[in-house]
Amino acid sequence: MELQKRSAGTLIAGASIWNTRIRADSSLVPFALLDTFPSEARFTELRRWIVGTNIGYTHTFSFWKKGFINAAVVPGFSVQFLRLQSAEGVGTDHTTPGGSLAIRMGAGFNGDRWYTALTMNVLVHSGMASEAVQLSLMQAWARFAIGIRFPGPNWQRLERWFVNEARTCGPGFA
């Protein structure tokens, strides 16, 4: 396995699709606070699809030949299609723009025999659910991994075998 020996970064681009569904047996706004929120915020069910594009940057800093720190920031724009349902069963549909942000940070060690890493991810999406209600969603998680590398095949020997097989297949393969 090849180890990254020098620090490097790159622009990244992509698309994202999110689906959110929230349901409650009564309004999500507590009864004591109903007077402080607009009537549109007193919904019992929300269904939301978010479709967006993202462009950002990621960079890996290498140190001591086997250690690394990685950071990525990827903002994006999206369109959200949502349906709010009131306690009375009346549904309203909305299509609104929104914004998103993905942040990833990690640090680890890539040794010859074992590897380990700790990563943290945060995803945030915010947009207007209606003219009076803004809806934001945040997810965050961390992951710790440790592993041992098992002896693999001799890659140079395997590569030679593929080259020889390509030559025996006829012109245009080698």
N, C-alpha and C positions, 0 to 999 in steps of 0.2 A: 504494500500500500504506500502510495506517495504521500509524504508529509509536506505541508506548506512551510517553507523555510523563510520566506520574505513577506512582509506586510503588503497587503493589496486590498483594493476596493473596487466597486463597480456600481453603475446605475442598474436598477432593476425596475421592471414594469410588469404589470399583470392585470388581471380582472378578479373581482370577488363577487360572490353571491351569498347572501345571508338570508335565513328564514327564522323569524321569531314568532312565537305564539304565547300569549299570556292569557290566562283565564282565572276568574275568581267568582265565588258565589255571590258576592256583593261588590260594590264599587271598590276600586283599588285605592281610592282616596279615603282615609279614615273618616268616620261619621263626624267626629268633633271638628274636622277641618273643611267640611263640605262648603261652608260659606266663603272660604278664602280662595277657592278654585273656580274657574269658569265651568259652566255646565258640560262643556265638551270633555273635560278631564274626568268626569264621573262615569267612566266606562267599566264594563265588567269583562270585556274580551277584546283582544287586539291580535290581529294577524298582519304580519309585515314581511314583505319580500324586499330585499335591497340588492340592487345590481349596480356595480361601480367599476371604475378603472383606477389604478394606482400606479404611481411612479415614485421611486425613492432611491436610497443609497444604502449600501452595506459595505462594511470595512472589517477586515480581520487583521489584527495586530499580532504578529508572531514574535516570540521572545524565547531566549535560551534554547533555540532550535526545536523544541518540542512543546512549548506552551503557546497558548493563544487566547486572545480576547476578541470577541466579535460584537459588533453593534450594527443595527439596521433601523432606519427610520423610513417609513413608507406611508405618506399621506395620499388621500384619494378623494375623488368626487363620486357621488352616486345619485341614483334616483330610487326613491322608496315608494312602493305601492302598499297602502295599508287600509285596513278596514277596522273601524272602531264600532263596538256594539254596546249600547247603553243597557242599563238594568231593565229597561222596558222592552228590550229586544229590537230596538231600532238600530239599524246599521248604517254607517256613513263611510263612503270610500274617499280616499285622498291619494293624490300623487304629488309628491314634493321632492325637491332636491335635498341632498344631505352631504355631510362630510365624514371621512373616516381617517383613522390614524392607527397604524400598526407599529409597535416598537418591540424590538427583540435585542436582548443582551445576553451574552454568554461568555464563559471562561472555561478553559479546560487544559488537559494535558494529553498529547498523542505520543505514547511511547512505542518502542519496538514490540513489546510483549503485552502491554495493557494500555487502556485509555480511560479517561474520565472527563465529565463536563457537567456544568451547572448552567442551565439556561432559564431565562425569564421572558415571557411574552405578554404583551398588553395590547388588546384590540379595543378601540373606541369608535362608536358610530353615533352621530348626533344629527337630528333633523327635526323639522316641524311636523307634528302629527296633524295639526290643523292650524288655523290662523292664531289660535290662542294657546296651543299646547305644544311644548317642545319635548321630544322624547329622545333620551340618550341611553345607550347600552354600553357597558364596559365589561370585558372579560379579561381576567389575568390568571396566569398560572406559571408555575415554576417546575422544572424537571431536573432531576439528578440522574446521571447515567454513569455506570462503570462497567467495563468489559475487559475480557481477555481475548487476545488475538490467537486463533488456532492456526497451526501451520497450514498454509494453503499450497496449491500446486505450484510447480516451478513455472512462473509466468513466461520466461524467455523460451522454455521448451514448448509451451503451449502456443506461443505466438509463431514459432517456427513451423509447428504442425499446421496452423491455419494458412500460413503463406504457401506451404507445400501443397495443401489441398486446393487452394485457389489456382495454382499453376496446373494442376491435373484436370481442372474443369474446362480448360480451353481458353482461347484468346478473349481478352477483355476482363478476366477475373484477377490476374496477377498484376 
